[in-house]
């Protein structure tokens, strides 16, 4: 009996440690992804408000991650702001700018765009929640297995590209291979590749759940010890690509003050709402596809109606706080699961890291090396591609497998 109690205590301690590591790693990755996703909002117009869009994305991730972590049917769910609905929001912003009266002050245009984004996010949340209460989430169950497999393989490829893009600092191109002549870039790339190999070996061969998060934490500690002993300053590390930068000189949130609401052009908002249904449809469909992908990849049952209700409420709150839409991420949720941390505390920790980034700016990211973040993304993305493009070859019929390849391509 004593041995059994001790075993349970050790298991609980291992799970708690894994949850802390997963929460930290997924939190930092969520912050990095939120910065990139938030930057899309004003990519077509209102370019000077990058900092505001980043703050809106971080505020959204803070809310979404905590709500999903506490209420989702997916244990270990990590829900940041998502790229697909934000792309839909860019159309709303463009419509606002086009509908503003000629000669309208820039501040008025910006405030009107922010309110339009808030309303669109709130409406997307309401629609998702209503669909969940009407129990229409199961509609995605009619999507064929190979279609979801192709979606996951394609998602894996995008995750790998995201990891490489994080490493090179921009959208990856073949010309980036020439940068291997640079010592700093070559070192970053080499450590990224080494980390991917080590994580894969541990994941496949190790039976102790402590080893995987332990390896990640060890990497983090060693990097910070080396930088501390070599007395290399943060600016130099960031300039050489060893750290990921983010806006830190301006206030990130809120994007507008309450007094700015008096200047909002309601006519422009009504015109911009023409682009809203497309964004709502993209948000709901993408969420259901992600939820189904997580269910299939993790081999766990997901209550899609509950996810719609939960995520709908989270987006409603996000919109009220000047945020953007989001939902559980395939990459980050599967990462938490693969780190042996399918617990609710992960989402709460991710929200805490995002809040820290919102309040402290770049100081949170200054502790995490780029190669660690890039390696984690490449590892999880590569695992999805291997699973659905290689392992399923012998498990499915020829035509079913061809569907996966066609959707992936």
C-alpha positions in Angstrom: 0.0 0.0 0.0 2.8 2.4 0.9 4.6 1.7 -2.3 1.4 2.3 -4.2 0.9 5.7 -2.5 4.5 6.6 -3.2 4.0 5.7 -6.9 0.9 7.9 -7.1 2.8 10.7 -5.5 5.7 10.4 -8.0 3.2 10.3 -10.9 1.5 13.4 -9.6 4.8 15.2 -9.2 5.9 14.1 -12.7 2.6 15.3 -14.2 2.8 18.7 -12.4 6.4 19.2 -13.6 5.4 18.3 -17.1 2.5 20.7 -16.9 4.7 23.5 -15.8 7.3 23.0 -18.6 4.5 22.5 -21.2 2.8 25.7 -19.9 6.0 27.7 -20.2 7.0 26.4 -23.6 3.5 26.5 -25.1 3.0 30.0 -23.5 6.1 31.4 -25.2 5.2 29.8 -28.5 1.7 31.2 -28.2 3.1 34.6 -27.6 5.4 34.4 -30.6 2.5 33.1 -32.8 0.2 35.8 -31.5 2.7 38.5 -32.4 2.9 37.2 -35.9 -0.9 36.7 -36.2 -1.7 40.0 -34.7 0.6 41.7 -37.2 -1.7 40.5 -40.0 -4.6 42.7 -38.9 -3.2 45.9 -40.3 -1.0 44.4 -43.0 -3.1 45.9 -45.8 -3.9 49.3 -44.3 -3.3 51.3 -41.1 0.3 49.9 -41.1 1.5 52.3 -38.4 -0.6 50.6 -35.7 1.5 47.3 -35.5 2.0 47.7 -31.8 -1.7 48.0 -31.2 -2.5 44.9 -33.2 0.1 42.9 -31.3 -1.4 44.1 -28.0 -4.9 43.1 -29.2 -3.6 39.6 -30.1 -1.9 39.1 -26.8 -5.0 40.2 -24.9 -7.0 37.8 -26.9 -4.6 34.9 -26.3 -4.7 35.6 -22.6 -8.4 35.3 -22.4 -8.8 32.4 -24.9 -6.1 30.3 -23.3 -7.5 30.6 -19.8 -11.1 29.9 -20.8 -10.2 26.9 -23.0 -7.8 25.6 -20.3 -10.5 25.6 -17.7 -13.6 24.6 -19.7 -12.6 22.8 -22.8 -13.4 19.1 -23.3 -9.8 18.8 -24.6 -7.4 18.2 -21.7 -4.3 20.3 -22.3 -6.1 22.6 -24.8 -4.0 25.7 -25.8 -6.1 28.3 -27.6 -4.3 31.4 -29.0 -5.6 33.9 -31.4 -5.7 32.3 -34.8 -4.5 33.3 -38.3 -7.6 32.3 -40.3 -10.2 34.6 -38.6 -7.6 37.4 -38.4 -7.2 37.2 -42.2 -11.0 37.5 -42.3 -10.8 40.6 -40.1 -8.3 42.3 -42.4 -11.2 42.5 -45.0 -13.4 44.2 -42.3 -10.6 46.7 -41.6 -10.1 47.4 -45.3 -13.9 47.9 -45.7 -13.9 50.4 -42.8 -11.1 52.5 -44.2 -12.8 52.5 -47.7 -16.1 53.6 -46.2 -14.7 56.5 -44.1 -15.5 60.0 -45.3 -12.8 61.7 -47.4 -10.5 63.7 -45.1 -11.5 61.9 -41.9 -8.8 62.1 -39.2 -6.5 59.1 -38.9 -7.4 58.7 -35.3 -11.1 58.5 -36.1 -10.5 55.9 -38.8 -8.4 53.8 -36.4 -11.0 53.9 -33.6 -13.7 52.9 -36.1 -11.6 50.0 -37.3 -11.0 48.8 -33.7 -14.8 48.9 -32.9 -15.5 47.0 -36.1 -13.0 44.3 -35.1 -14.5 44.1 -31.7 -18.1 43.7 -33.0 -17.0 41.1 -35.6 -15.2 39.0 -32.9 -18.2 39.3 -30.5 -20.6 38.2 -33.3 -18.3 35.3 -34.2 -18.5 34.2 -30.6 -22.3 34.5 -30.4 -22.7 32.5 -33.6 -20.4 29.7 -32.4 -22.1 29.5 -29.0 -25.5 29.3 -30.6 -24.4 26.5 -33.0 -23.1 24.7 -29.9 -26.3 25.0 -28.0 -28.2 23.8 -31.1 -25.8 20.8 -31.2 -24.7 21.4 -34.8 -21.0 20.8 -34.0 -21.4 17.2 -35.2 -21.7 18.4 -38.8 -17.9 18.1 -39.1 -18.3 14.4 -38.4 -19.4 13.9 -42.0 -16.1 15.1 -43.3 -14.3 11.9 -44.6 -11.3 10.6 -42.6 -8.8 11.1 -45.4 -9.9 14.8 -45.7 -9.0 15.4 -42.0 -5.8 13.4 -42.5 -4.8 15.7 -45.4 -5.7 18.7 -43.3 -3.4 17.5 -40.5 -0.6 16.7 -42.9 -0.9 20.2 -44.4 -1.1 21.7 -40.9 2.1 19.9 -40.1 3.9 21.3 -43.1 2.7 24.9 -42.1 3.9 24.3 -38.6 7.3 23.2 -39.9 7.5 26.3 -42.1 6.5 28.4 -39.1 9.4 26.9 -37.1 11.9 27.6 -40.0 10.4 31.1 -40.4 11.0 31.7 -36.7 14.6 30.6 -37.2 15.3 32.8 -40.3 13.3 35.7 -39.0 11.0 35.9 -42.1 9.1 33.8 -44.6 11.6 30.9 -45.4 13.0 30.8 -48.9 15.7 28.7 -50.7 18.0 31.7 -50.6 18.1 31.4 -46.8 20.5 28.4 -47.2 23.2 30.9 -48.1 23.0 32.3 -44.6 24.5 29.1 -43.3 27.9 30.8 -44.0 27.0 33.1 -41.1 28.3 31.6 -37.8 25.4 32.8 -35.7 22.8 31.5 -38.1 24.6 28.2 -38.6 24.8 27.7 -34.9 21.1 28.4 -34.5 20.2 26.1 -37.3 22.5 23.3 -36.0 21.1 23.5 -32.5 17.6 23.5 -33.9 18.3 20.3 -35.9 20.0 18.7 -32.9 17.1 19.6 -30.6 14.6 18.1 -33.1 16.6 14.8 -33.2 16.9 14.6 -29.4 13.2 15.3 -28.8 12.2 12.7 -31.4 14.5 10.0 -29.9 13.2 10.7 -26.4 9.6 10.7 -27.5 10.0 7.4 -29.3 12.3 5.5 -26.9 11.9 7.0 -23.4 9.4 5.5 -21.0 9.8 8.1 -18.3 7.4 11.0 -18.8 9.9 13.2 -17.0 12.6 13.0 -19.7 10.9 15.0 -22.4 10.0 18.2 -20.4 13.3 17.7 -18.5 15.3 17.9 -21.7 13.5 21.1 -22.7 14.0 22.7 -19.3 17.7 21.7 -19.3 18.1 23.4 -22.7 16.5 26.5 -21.3 18.7 26.6 -18.2 21.9 25.9 -20.1 21.3 28.6 -22.6 20.6 31.2 -19.9 23.7 30.1 -17.9 25.9 30.3 -21.0 24.7 33.8 -21.9 25.1 34.9 -18.3 28.7 33.7 -18.0 29.6 35.1 -21.4 28.0 38.5 -20.5 26.5 38.9 -24.0 23.9 41.6 -23.8 20.3 41.0 -24.9 20.4 43.4 -27.9 23.4 41.5 -29.3 21.6 38.2 -28.9 18.5 39.5 -30.6 20.4 41.1 -33.4 22.2 37.8 -34.1 18.9 35.8 -34.1 19.4 34.0 -30.8 16.3 35.7 -29.3 12.9 36.6 -30.8 12.1 40.3 -30.6 8.7 42.0 -30.1 7.5 45.6 -29.8 8.4 47.0 -26.3 8.7 50.8 -26.6 5.0 51.6 -26.9 1.9 50.7 -24.9 0.5 47.5 -26.2 -3.0 47.6 -24.8 -5.7 49.0 -24.9 -5.6 50.2 -28.5 -8.1 53.0 -27.9 -9.4 55.0 -25.0 -13.1 55.2 -24.0 -13.2 58.8 -25.1 -12.2 57.6 -28.7 -15.6 55.8 -29.0 -17.3 59.2 -29.4 -15.5 59.6 -32.8 -16.5 56.2 -34.3 -18.2 56.4 -37.7 -21.3 54.1 -37.4 -22.0 54.3 -41.1 -18.5 52.9 -41.9 -19.0 50.1 -39.4 -22.3 49.1 -41.1 -20.7 49.1 -44.5 -17.8 47.0 -43.1 -20.2 44.4 -41.7 -20.6 43.1 -45.3 -17.3 41.3 -44.8 -18.3 40.0 -41.4 -20.3 36.8 -42.4 -17.3 35.4 -44.3 -15.0 35.9 -41.3 -17.6 34.2 -39.0 -17.9 31.3 -41.3 -14.1 30.9 -41.6 -13.8 31.1 -37.8 -16.4 28.4 -37.0 -15.3 26.0 -39.8 -11.6 26.4 -38.8 -12.4 25.7 -35.2 -14.3 22.5 -36.0 -11.5 21.3 -38.3 -8.9 22.0 -35.6 -11.0 20.2 -32.9 -11.5 17.2 -35.2 -7.8 17.2 -36.0 -6.8 17.2 -32.3 -9.4 14.4 -31.6 -7.9 12.3 -34.4 -4.3 12.9 -33.7 -4.6 12.5 -29.9 -7.0 9.6 -30.1 -9.3 11.2 -27.6 -13.0 12.0 -27.8 -13.8 15.7 -28.2 -17.3 17.2 -27.5 -17.6 19.5 -30.5 -20.8 21.2 -29.3 -19.1 21.9 -25.9 -16.1 23.3 -27.8 -18.4 25.6 -29.8 -20.1 26.9 -26.7 -16.8 27.3 -24.7 -14.9 28.9 -27.5 -17.9 31.1 -28.4 -18.0 32.5 -24.9 -14.2 33.0 -25.0 -14.4 34.9 -28.2 -17.3 37.0 -26.9 -15.1 38.0 -23.9 -12.1 38.5 -26.2 -14.0 40.9 -28.4 -15.3 42.9 -25.4 -11.6 43.4 -24.4 -10.6 44.6 -27.9 -9.3 41.2 -28.8 -9.5 38.9 -31.9 -11.0 35.5 -32.5 -9.1 32.3 -31.7 -9.6 28.6 -30.8 -7.5 25.6 -29.8 -4.3 25.2 -31.8 -3.5 21.8 -33.3 0.2 22.4 -32.9 0.3 23.7 -29.3 -2.4 21.4 -28.0 -0.7 18.3 -29.4 2.6 19.7 -28.1 1.2 19.8 -24.6 -0.1 16.3 -25.0 3.2 15.0 -26.4 4.9 16.6 -23.4 2.8 14.3 -21.2 0.8 17.3 -19.9 -2.9 16.9 -20.9 -4.0 19.0 -17.8 -6.0 22.1 -17.4 -3.2 24.0 -15.7 -1.4 24.2 -19.1 -4.0 26.6 -20.6 -3.9 28.8 -17.4 -0.1 29.0 -17.6 -0.2 29.9 -21.3 -2.6 32.7 -20.4 -0.3 33.9 -17.7 2.7 34.0 -20.0 0.7 35.9 -22.6 -0.4 38.4 -19.9 3.2 38.7 -18.8 4.2 39.5 -22.4 1.3 42.0 -22.6 2.5 43.8 -19.5 6.3 43.3 -19.7 6.9 43.3 -23.4 10.0 41.6 -24.7 11.4 40.8 -21.3 9.5 37.5 -21.2 10.9 36.4 -24.6 14.4 37.4 -23.6 14.7 34.2 -21.6 13.9 31.8 -24.4 16.3 31.0 -27.3 15.0 31.0 -30.8 16.3 27.5 -31.6 14.2 26.1 -28.8 11.0 27.6 -30.1 11.8 26.7 -33.7 12.9 23.2 -32.8 9.6 22.5 -30.9 7.5 23.7 -33.9 9.5 21.6 -36.4 9.4 18.6 -34.2 5.6 18.6 -33.7 4.9 19.6 -37.4 7.2 16.9 -38.7 5.5 14.3 -36.5 2.2 15.2 -38.0 3.6 14.9 -41.6 5.3 11.5 -40.8 2.1 10.1 -39.2 -0.2 11.1 -42.1 2.0 10.9 -45.1 4.1 7.8 -44.2 2.4 5.7 -41.6 -1.0 5.8 -43.2 0.3 4.5 -46.5 -0.1 0.9 -45.4 -3.2 1.6 -43.4 -5.5 3.1 -46.0 -6.6 2.1 -49.5 -4.8 3.6 -52.5 -7.6 6.1 -53.3 -8.0 7.2 -49.7 -4.3 7.8 -49.4 -4.4 9.7 -52.6 -7.0 12.1 -51.1 -4.6 12.8 -48.2 -1.8 13.6 -50.6 -4.0 15.8 -52.8 -5.2 17.9 -49.9 -1.7 18.1 -48.5 -0.4 19.3 -51.9 
